[in-house]
Amino acid sequence: MGYVITEPCSGTKDKSCVDVCPVDCIHGGDADPQLYIDPEVCIDCGACVSACPVEAIYADADVPERWKHYTAINADYFK
């Protein structure tokens, strides 16, 4: 997985990241608490990172310790 959406997205779901994603790999329905990055579709371009106004998106290796569990949450969303 290249990028992970973490806790700051919960309840916010700003879709600026969706707008800049060149491969449409960011998803989340109205009932979902946040947006999610599909690890199978993401091309690791990083465009979403700077587009996120709440700084919720991190490269997999850079996810802060307190939000590491979001790596599994993102991956599980697409299973």
DSSP file (Angstrom, degrees, kcal/mol; ACC not computed):
  #  RESIDUE AA STRUCTURE BP1 BP2  ACC     N-H-->O    O-->H-N    N-H-->O    O-->H-N    TCO  KAPPA ALPHA  PHI   PSI    X-CA   Y-CA   Z-CA
    1    1 A M              0   0    0      0, 0.0    59,-0.2     0, 0.0     3,-0.1   0.000 360.0 360.0 360.0 134.3    0.0    0.0    0.0
    2    2 A G        +     0   0    0      1,-0.2    58,-2.7    37,-0.1     2,-0.3   0.909 360.0  18.7 -88.3 -47.9    1.4    3.4   -0.9
    3    3 A Y  E     -A   59   0A   0     56,-0.3     2,-0.4    57,-0.1    -1,-0.2  -0.938  60.1-158.9-132.9 151.4   -0.8    5.9    0.9
    4    4 A V  E     -A   58   0A   0     54,-2.8    54,-2.3    -2,-0.3     2,-0.5  -0.985  13.4-140.4-131.7 136.3   -3.2    5.7    3.9
    5    5 A I  E     -A   57   0A   0     -2,-0.4    52,-0.2    65,-0.2    69,-0.1  -0.863  33.1-167.8 -95.7 129.4   -6.0    8.0    5.0
    6    6 A T    >   -     0   0    0     50,-2.8     3,-2.2    -2,-0.5     4,-0.4  -0.344  36.1 -62.9-114.1-171.3   -6.0    8.5    8.7
    7    7 A E  G >  S+     0   0    0      1,-0.3     3,-1.7     2,-0.2    49,-0.1   0.722 115.1  69.1 -48.3 -40.2   -8.1    9.9   11.6
    8    8 A P  G 3  S+     0   0    0      0, 0.0    -1,-0.3     0, 0.0     4,-0.1   0.762  95.7  59.0 -57.3 -21.0   -8.3   13.6   10.6
    9    9 A C  G X> S+     0   0    0     -3,-2.2     4,-2.0    47,-0.2     3,-2.0   0.780  79.1 108.9 -74.8 -26.6  -10.5   12.5    7.7
   10   10 A S  T <4 S+     0   0    0     -3,-1.7    24,-0.2    -4,-0.4    -4,-0.0  -0.303  96.1   0.4 -57.8 122.3  -13.1   11.0   10.0
   11   11 A G  T 34 S+     0   0    0     22,-2.6    -1,-0.3    21,-0.1    23,-0.1   0.196 127.6  70.1  84.9 -16.9  -16.1   13.2    9.9
   12   12 A T  T <4  +     0   0    0     -3,-2.0    -2,-0.2    21,-0.2    -3,-0.1   0.900  58.4 173.4 -94.0 -58.4  -14.5   15.6    7.5
   13   13 A K     <  -     0   0    0     -4,-2.0     2,-0.2     1,-0.2    -4,-0.1   0.831  12.0-177.8  49.5  40.9  -14.4   13.7    4.2
   14   14 A D        -     0   0    0      1,-0.1     3,-0.5    -5,-0.1    -1,-0.2  -0.511  18.6-148.8 -63.6 134.9  -13.2   16.6    2.2
   15   15 A K     >  +     0   0    0      1,-0.2     4,-1.9    -2,-0.2    -1,-0.1   0.132  65.8 111.0-101.5  21.8  -13.0   15.4   -1.4
   16   16 A S  H  > S+     0   0    0      1,-0.2     4,-1.2     2,-0.2    -1,-0.2   0.872  79.9  54.5 -59.1 -35.9  -10.1   17.5   -2.6
   17   17 A C  H  > S+     0   0    0     -3,-0.5     4,-1.1     1,-0.2    -1,-0.2   0.876 105.1  52.7 -65.7 -37.5   -8.0   14.3   -2.7
   18   18 A V  H  4 S+     0   0    0      1,-0.2     3,-0.5     2,-0.2    -1,-0.2   0.905 105.4  55.6 -63.6 -41.5  -10.6   12.6   -4.9
   19   19 A D  H  < S+     0   0    0     -4,-1.9    -1,-0.2     1,-0.2    -2,-0.2   0.815 112.9  40.1 -63.0 -32.2  -10.5   15.5   -7.3
   20   20 A V  H  < S+     0   0    0     -4,-1.2    -1,-0.2    -3,-0.2    -2,-0.2   0.571  85.0 111.2 -95.7  -9.1   -6.7   15.3   -7.9
   21   21 A C    ><  -     0   0    0     -4,-1.1     3,-0.6    -3,-0.5     5,-0.1  -0.511  52.8-159.5 -70.1 120.5   -6.4   11.5   -8.0
   22   22 A P  T 3  S+     0   0    0      0, 0.0    -1,-0.2     0, 0.0    -4,-0.0   0.633  88.5  39.9 -76.8 -11.5   -5.4   10.5  -11.6
   23   23 A V  T 3  S-     0   0    0      0, 0.0    -2,-0.1     0, 0.0     0, 0.0   0.283 102.8-120.5-121.6  10.6   -6.6    6.9  -11.2
   24   24 A D    <   +     0   0    0     -3,-0.6    -6,-0.1    -6,-0.2    18,-0.1   0.922  62.7 142.3  53.0  52.4   -9.8    7.3   -9.1
   25   25 A C        +     0   0    0     16,-0.1    13,-3.1    -7,-0.1     2,-0.6   0.392  40.1  90.9-103.5   3.2   -8.5    5.1   -6.2
   26   26 A I  E     +B   37   0B   0     11,-0.2     2,-0.3    -8,-0.1    11,-0.2  -0.887  54.5 164.1-106.3 123.2  -10.1    7.1   -3.4
   27   27 A H  E     +B   36   0B   0      9,-2.9     9,-3.0    -2,-0.6     2,-0.2  -0.850  14.4 147.5-134.7 165.1  -13.5    6.0   -2.3
   28   28 A G        -     0   0    0     -2,-0.3     7,-0.1     7,-0.2     2,-0.1  -0.492  31.0-132.9 164.7 127.9  -16.1    6.3    0.5
   29   29 A G    >   -     0   0    0     -2,-0.2     3,-1.1     5,-0.1     5,-0.1  -0.299  36.6 -96.6 -85.9 173.1  -19.8    6.4    0.6
   30   30 A D  T 3  S+     0   0    0      1,-0.3    -1,-0.1    -2,-0.1     0, 0.0   0.829 124.9  49.1 -58.2 -34.2  -22.1    8.7    2.5
   31   31 A A  T 3  S+     0   0    0      2,-0.0    -1,-0.3     3,-0.0     0, 0.0   0.613  90.5  98.5 -83.8 -12.3  -22.5    6.3    5.4
   32   32 A D  S <  S-     0   0    0     -3,-1.1   -21,-0.1     1,-0.1     3,-0.0  -0.508  73.5-136.0 -76.5 144.7  -18.7    5.7    5.7
   33   33 A P  S    S-     0   0    0      0, 0.0   -22,-2.6     0, 0.0     2,-0.3   0.700  80.2  -2.5 -73.8 -18.3  -16.9    7.7    8.4
   34   34 A Q  S    S-     0   0    0    -24,-0.2     2,-0.2   -23,-0.1    -5,-0.1  -0.895  80.9 -85.5-155.3-179.6  -14.0    8.6    6.1
   35   35 A L        -     0   0    0     -2,-0.3     2,-0.3   -29,-0.2    -7,-0.2  -0.610  38.3-152.4 -94.2 161.3  -12.5    8.2    2.6
   36   36 A Y  E     -B   27   0B   0     -9,-3.0    -9,-2.9    -2,-0.2     2,-0.5  -0.980  10.4-133.8-138.4 146.4  -10.2    5.2    1.8
   37   37 A I  E     -B   26   0B   0     -2,-0.3   -11,-0.2   -11,-0.2    41,-0.1  -0.893  21.6-132.5-102.8 124.3   -7.4    4.6   -0.7
   38   38 A D    >>  -     0   0    0    -13,-3.1     4,-2.3    -2,-0.5     3,-1.0  -0.649  13.0-157.4 -75.5 112.5   -7.6    1.4   -2.7
   39   39 A P  T 34 S+     0   0    0      0, 0.0    -1,-0.2     0, 0.0   -37,-0.1   0.720  89.3  57.0 -66.9 -20.2   -4.1   -0.1   -2.5
   40   40 A E  T 34 S+     0   0    0      1,-0.1    -2,-0.1   -15,-0.1   -15,-0.0   0.724 116.3  33.7 -81.0 -21.7   -4.6   -2.2   -5.6
   41   41 A V  T <4 S+     0   0    0     -3,-1.0    -1,-0.1   -16,-0.1   -16,-0.1   0.738  90.2 105.5-104.8 -30.3   -5.4    0.9   -7.8
   42   42 A C     <  -     0   0    0     -4,-2.3   -40,-0.0   -17,-0.2    -5,-0.0  -0.259  50.5-162.5 -56.6 133.6   -3.2    3.6   -6.2
   43   43 A I        -     0   0    0    -41,-0.0    -1,-0.1     0, 0.0    -3,-0.0   0.240  39.0-117.4-103.0  11.4   -0.1    4.4   -8.3
   44   44 A D        +     0   0    0      1,-0.1    -2,-0.1   -41,-0.0    15,-0.0   0.829  67.0 141.9  60.3  36.4    1.7    6.1   -5.4
   45   45 A C        -     0   0    0      1,-0.0    -1,-0.1     0, 0.0    -3,-0.0   0.777  52.1-140.9 -79.5 -25.7    1.8    9.5   -7.2
   46   46 A G    >>  +     0   0    0     12,-0.1     3,-0.9     1,-0.0     4,-0.8   0.506  59.9 130.5  81.4   4.1    1.2   11.4   -3.9
   47   47 A A  H 3>  +     0   0    0      1,-0.2     4,-0.9     2,-0.2     3,-0.1   0.838  69.2  58.0 -59.2 -32.8   -1.1   14.0   -5.4
   48   48 A C  H 3> S+     0   0    0      1,-0.2     4,-1.3     2,-0.2    -1,-0.2   0.792  92.9  68.3 -68.6 -29.5   -3.6   13.4   -2.7
   49   49 A V  H X4 S+     0   0    0     -3,-0.9     3,-0.6     1,-0.2     8,-0.3   0.947 106.2  36.5 -60.0 -53.2   -1.2   14.3    0.1
   50   50 A S  H 3< S+     0   0    0     -4,-0.8    -1,-0.2     1,-0.2    -2,-0.2   0.727 113.5  59.7 -74.5 -20.5   -0.9   18.0   -0.6
   51   51 A A  H 3< S+     0   0    0     -4,-0.9    -1,-0.2   -34,-0.1    -2,-0.2   0.728  81.0  97.6 -78.0 -21.5   -4.5   18.2   -1.7
   52   52 A C    X<  -     0   0    0     -4,-1.3     3,-1.0    -3,-0.6     5,-0.1  -0.563  58.5-161.8 -75.2 116.6   -5.8   17.1    1.8
   53   53 A P  T 3  S+     0   0    0      0, 0.0    -1,-0.2     0, 0.0    -4,-0.0   0.647  90.0  47.1 -73.9 -13.9   -6.8   20.2    3.8
   54   54 A V  T 3  S-     0   0    0    -40,-0.1    -2,-0.1   -45,-0.0   -45,-0.0   0.271 106.9-122.0-110.1  10.7   -6.7   18.3    7.1
   55   55 A E    <   +     0   0    0     -3,-1.0    -6,-0.1    -6,-0.2   -46,-0.1   0.905  64.8 140.4  51.4  50.3   -3.4   16.5    6.5
   56   56 A A        +     0   0    0    -48,-0.1   -50,-2.8    -7,-0.1     2,-0.5   0.528  41.9  85.3 -97.3  -9.1   -4.9   13.0    6.9
   57   57 A I  E     +A    5   0A   0     -8,-0.3     2,-0.3   -52,-0.2   -52,-0.2  -0.838  51.6 169.4-107.5 129.5   -3.0   11.3    4.1
   58   58 A Y  E     -A    4   0A   0    -54,-2.3   -54,-2.8    -2,-0.5     2,-0.1  -0.951  41.0-102.2-132.7 150.4    0.4    9.7    4.7
   59   59 A A  E >>  -A    3   0A   0     -2,-0.3     3,-2.1   -56,-0.2     4,-0.5  -0.483  47.4-108.6 -62.5 145.2    2.8    7.5    2.8
   60   60 A D  G >4 S+     0   0    0    -58,-2.7     3,-0.9     1,-0.3    -1,-0.1   0.854 119.2  48.3 -47.4 -45.2    2.5    4.0    4.3
   61   61 A A  G 34 S+     0   0    0    -59,-0.3    -1,-0.3     1,-0.2   -58,-0.1   0.651 111.2  52.1 -73.3 -15.0    5.9    4.2    5.9
   62   62 A D  G <4 S+     0   0    0     -3,-2.1    -1,-0.2     2,-0.1    -2,-0.2   0.344  71.4 129.4-106.0   5.7    5.2    7.7    7.4
   63   63 A V    <<  -     0   0    0     -3,-0.9     5,-0.1    -4,-0.5    -6,-0.0  -0.434  67.8-109.8 -62.8 127.0    1.9    7.1    9.2
   64   64 A P    >   -     0   0    0      0, 0.0     3,-2.2     0, 0.0     4,-0.3  -0.258  26.6-113.7 -57.2 146.2    2.2    8.4   12.7
   65   65 A E  G >  S+     0   0    0      1,-0.3     3,-1.5     2,-0.2     4,-0.3   0.849 114.6  59.2 -51.0 -41.9    2.3    5.6   15.3
   66   66 A R  G 3  S+     0   0    0      1,-0.3    -1,-0.3     2,-0.1     3,-0.1   0.679 113.7  38.4 -66.0 -16.0   -1.0    6.7   16.8
   67   67 A W  G X  S+     0   0    0     -3,-2.2     3,-2.1     1,-0.1     4,-0.3   0.231  78.4 111.7-117.4  12.7   -2.7    6.1   13.5
   68   68 A K  T X   +     0   0    0     -3,-1.5     3,-1.9    -4,-0.3     4,-0.5   0.821  69.7  67.5 -56.1 -32.6   -0.9    3.0   12.2
   69   69 A H  T 3> S+     0   0    0     -4,-0.3     4,-1.7     1,-0.3     3,-0.4   0.693  84.0  73.6 -64.7 -16.3   -4.1    1.0   12.6
   70   70 A Y  H <> S+     0   0    0     -3,-2.1     4,-2.6     1,-0.2    -1,-0.3   0.716  82.6  69.2 -69.9 -19.0   -5.6    3.0    9.7
   71   71 A T  H <> S+     0   0    0     -3,-1.9     4,-1.9    -4,-0.3    -1,-0.2   0.943 105.7  39.1 -61.0 -46.8   -3.3    1.1    7.3
   72   72 A A  H  > S+     0   0    0     -4,-0.5     4,-3.1    -3,-0.4     5,-0.2   0.877 112.9  56.4 -70.1 -38.4   -5.4   -2.0    8.0
   73   73 A I  H  X S+     0   0    0     -4,-1.7     4,-1.4     2,-0.2    -2,-0.2   0.930 109.5  46.2 -59.3 -46.1   -8.6   -0.1    8.1
   74   74 A N  H  X S+     0   0    0     -4,-2.6     4,-0.6     1,-0.2     3,-0.3   0.938 115.8  44.9 -62.1 -47.6   -7.9    1.3    4.6
   75   75 A A  H >< S+     0   0    0     -4,-1.9     3,-1.1     1,-0.2    -2,-0.2   0.902 111.0  53.5 -64.5 -41.7   -7.0   -2.1    3.2
   76   76 A D  H >< S+     0   0    0     -4,-3.1     3,-1.6     1,-0.2    -1,-0.2   0.789  94.7  69.8 -65.5 -28.3   -9.9   -3.9    4.8
   77   77 A Y  H 3< S+     0   0    0     -4,-1.4    -1,-0.2    -3,-0.3    -2,-0.2   0.823 101.9  46.1 -58.5 -30.9  -12.4   -1.5    3.2
   78   78 A F  T <<        0   0    0     -3,-1.1    -1,-0.3    -4,-0.6    -2,-0.2   0.336 360.0 360.0 -98.2   6.8  -11.7   -3.0   -0.2
   79   79 A K    <         0   0    0     -3,-1.6    -1,-0.2    -4,-0.1    -2,-0.1   0.454 360.0 360.0 -85.4 360.0  -11.8   -6.7    0.8
